[in-house]
């Protein structure tokens, strides 16, 4: 079973509208919807914003449902000039940029016994790239796709100096508030994961206004790409190519 998680209601609206719901459970004040989407059995969750909510939601999902893999999707702020609103980012690594043990000689984002970065599942990253090609081939003015590092922290970034620091310190291409927490929770539970984000803003001083005005379109792009991933999974399963 596939776990699908988004932080905000708007980020999962299209998933809810297209889900053939079988069961709904409320656990730890979060609502989990099990059903069929694009030929796959999924559990859909709106986790709420921030790393704590994302961690709780992911762990409860793993504990209470037969989860094989998790896809976290939604919006992010772009950190590099070649990313525009609507473009897609697939994380190959995630880092908690606001985890700080530098007083003890560690680097920003470095977790004891684990390290600085967590790697997303290579198979799911590759599948996401394949799904992007399938979704947007021959589409005029299609969003770009970038595979790279996404950093997460419990703050909405709207400071050009912070953008520069995140890019230089971590080599990050996008920033948001949940992905690394989901990645860490999946890591300790041995559950494969991938983080897929649509760029909603440039994380600078106008980020808040950009985020609100572009929320719907960016969410549509995320839904389209994740839907394509599920369709590819279904096709391959029917063809006997993957379990």
Secondary structure, 3 states (H helix, E strand, C coil): CEEEEECCHHHHHHHHHHCEEEEEEEECCEEEEEEEECCEEEEEEECCCCHHHHHHHHHHHHHHCCCCEEEEEEEEEECCCCCCCCCEEEEEEEEECCCCCHHHCCCCCCECCCECCEECCHHHHHHHHHHHHHHHCCCCCCCCEEEEEEEECCCCCCCHHHHHHHHHHHCEEEEECCHHHHHHHHHHCCCEEEEEEEEEECCCCCHHHHHHHHHHHHHHHHHHHHHHHHHHHHHHHHCCCCC
